């Protein structure tokens, strides 16, 4: 009789499902970072650049999450803590770009902003769909879910900013949305870090 009816087999099956999902979303986010980063530089959009850095942070996050899938609760909490730090660094990178735009203002290409924000929305919606069933499994996967959910808000915000740039002929909507994305990233970083610290406290 098969031994795959016990708790260990159930845990192994769960880890394999998590690993498969993370591999897919890792690949999607790595590709989207490269595509959207090039589009952001070409289109002179700080908001789109923030979106691409979010994808980079997610790709790194998913890579770390793959490492943590088969580890214990303490390791998962430490990885989640590191992921919170990565989200914080992404926010700082956008702040640096915003500071540059204040001194060297420009009007972004709204067509580029709109098209690539929609492309990102499609990709991230698929990632969110894949991660939905894992969102309550452990602190590792819940932090991944947090990152993916933020991506949807980022894509929609950049799309709205593209419309506002087109309507006003100004670069200010791009800057305002980028500031909003910084706030979103900071809030997410604080939440992930707080959750990870709580898990570490519970494990010790």
C-alpha positions in Angstrom: 0.0 0.0 0.0 1.3 3.5 -0.9 2.7 5.7 1.9 1.4 8.8 0.1 -1.6 9.0 2.3 0.3 10.4 5.3 1.0 14.0 6.3 4.5 14.0 4.8 3.3 13.1 1.4 0.6 15.8 1.6 3.3 18.4 2.6 5.6 17.2 -0.3 2.7 17.6 -2.7 2.0 21.1 -1.4 5.6 22.1 -1.8 5.7 20.8 -5.4 2.6 22.8 -6.3 4.2 25.9 -4.8 7.5 25.3 -6.6 5.8 24.9 -9.9 3.7 28.0 -9.5 6.8 30.1 -8.4 8.8 28.9 -11.4 6.1 30.2 -13.8 5.6 33.6 -12.1 9.4 34.0 -11.8 9.8 33.6 -15.5 7.0 36.0 -16.3 8.2 38.7 -14.0 11.8 38.5 -15.2 10.7 38.9 -18.8 8.3 41.7 -17.9 11.0 43.6 -16.0 13.3 43.7 -19.1 10.5 44.6 -21.5 8.9 47.3 -19.3 12.3 48.8 -18.2 13.3 49.4 -21.8 9.8 50.9 -22.5 10.1 53.1 -19.5 13.5 54.5 -20.5 12.3 55.0 -24.1 9.0 56.6 -23.0 10.6 58.7 -20.2 8.1 57.5 -17.7 9.0 57.3 -14.0 5.8 55.6 -13.1 6.5 52.9 -15.7 10.0 52.6 -14.4 8.6 52.0 -10.9 6.4 49.3 -12.4 9.4 47.6 -14.0 11.4 47.7 -10.8 8.4 46.2 -9.1 8.6 43.3 -11.6 12.4 43.0 -10.8 11.7 42.9 -7.1 9.0 40.2 -7.7 11.4 38.1 -9.8 13.9 38.2 -7.0 11.2 37.5 -4.5 10.0 34.5 -6.3 13.5 33.2 -6.6 14.0 33.5 -2.9 10.6 31.9 -2.3 11.6 28.9 -4.4 14.6 28.5 -2.0 12.3 28.7 1.0 9.5 26.3 -0.2 11.1 23.2 1.4 12.5 25.0 4.4 11.2 25.3 7.9 9.1 28.2 9.3 12.1 30.1 10.6 13.8 30.1 7.2 10.6 31.1 5.5 10.2 34.0 7.9 13.8 35.1 7.3 13.3 35.0 3.5 10.1 37.0 3.9 12.0 39.5 5.9 14.6 39.9 3.2 11.8 40.2 0.6 10.4 43.1 2.6 13.8 44.7 2.4 13.9 44.3 -1.4 10.5 45.9 -1.7 11.8 48.8 0.4 14.9 49.2 -1.9 12.6 49.3 -5.0 10.7 52.2 -3.4 14.0 54.0 -2.7 15.1 53.5 -6.4 11.8 55.1 -7.5 12.4 58.0 -5.1 15.8 58.6 -6.7 14.3 58.7 -10.1 11.6 61.1 -8.9 14.3 63.4 -7.5 16.0 63.4 -10.9 12.7 64.2 -12.7 12.2 67.2 -10.5 15.5 68.7 -11.7 15.2 67.4 -15.3 11.5 67.5 -16.1 10.1 65.9 -19.3 6.8 64.8 -20.7 6.5 61.0 -21.0 5.2 59.3 -24.2 1.7 58.4 -23.1 1.2 55.8 -25.8 4.2 53.8 -24.5 2.9 54.2 -20.9 -0.6 53.0 -21.8 0.4 50.1 -24.0 3.0 48.6 -21.7 1.0 49.1 -18.5 -1.8 47.1 -20.2 0.7 44.4 -21.2 1.9 44.3 -17.6 -1.6 44.1 -16.3 -2.3 41.0 -18.5 0.9 39.3 -17.3 0.4 40.2 -13.6 -3.3 39.2 -13.7 -2.2 35.7 -14.8 0.4 35.6 -12.0 -2.2 36.6 -9.5 -4.5 33.9 -10.8 -1.8 31.3 -10.3 -0.9 32.5 -6.8 -4.5 32.8 -5.6 -4.7 29.3 -4.2 -1.4 29.7 -2.3 -2.1 33.0 -0.6 -3.0 31.5 2.9 -0.6 28.5 2.9 2.4 30.1 4.8 4.2 33.4 5.3 6.4 32.7 2.3 3.5 32.3 -0.1 1.4 35.1 1.5 4.3 37.5 1.0 4.5 36.4 -2.7 0.7 37.0 -3.0 1.2 40.5 -1.5 3.8 41.4 -4.2 1.6 40.1 -7.0 -1.5 42.0 -5.7 0.5 45.2 -5.7 1.4 44.7 -9.3 -2.2 44.9 -10.4 -2.6 48.3 -8.6 0.6 49.5 -10.2 -0.4 48.6 -13.7 -3.8 50.3 -13.4 -2.2 53.4 -11.9 0.3 53.7 -14.7 -2.5 53.3 -17.3 -4.5 56.1 -15.6 -1.4 58.3 -15.6 -1.0 57.7 -19.3 -4.5 59.0 -19.9 -3.8 62.0 -17.7 -0.5 62.8 -19.5 -2.4 62.7 -22.8 -5.2 64.9 -21.5 -3.0 67.5 -19.8 0.1 67.4 -21.9 2.1 67.5 -18.7 4.5 65.1 -17.0 3.0 65.7 -13.5 0.5 62.8 -13.6 3.4 60.5 -14.2 5.2 61.9 -11.1 2.1 61.8 -9.0 1.4 58.2 -9.8 5.0 57.3 -9.2 4.7 58.9 -5.7 1.6 56.8 -5.2 3.5 53.7 -6.2 6.3 54.6 -3.7 3.7 54.7 -1.0 2.3 51.4 -2.1 5.7 49.8 -2.1 6.6 51.2 1.3 3.3 50.0 2.8 3.8 46.5 1.4 7.4 46.4 2.7 6.3 47.3 6.2 3.5 44.7 6.1 5.8 41.9 4.9 8.5 42.8 7.4 6.0 43.0 10.3 4.5 39.6 9.3 8.0 38.0 9.0 9.1 39.4 12.4 5.9 38.0 14.0 6.7 34.6 12.5 10.2 34.7 13.8 9.1 35.7 17.3 6.6 32.8 17.2 9.3 30.3 16.1 11.7 31.2 18.8 
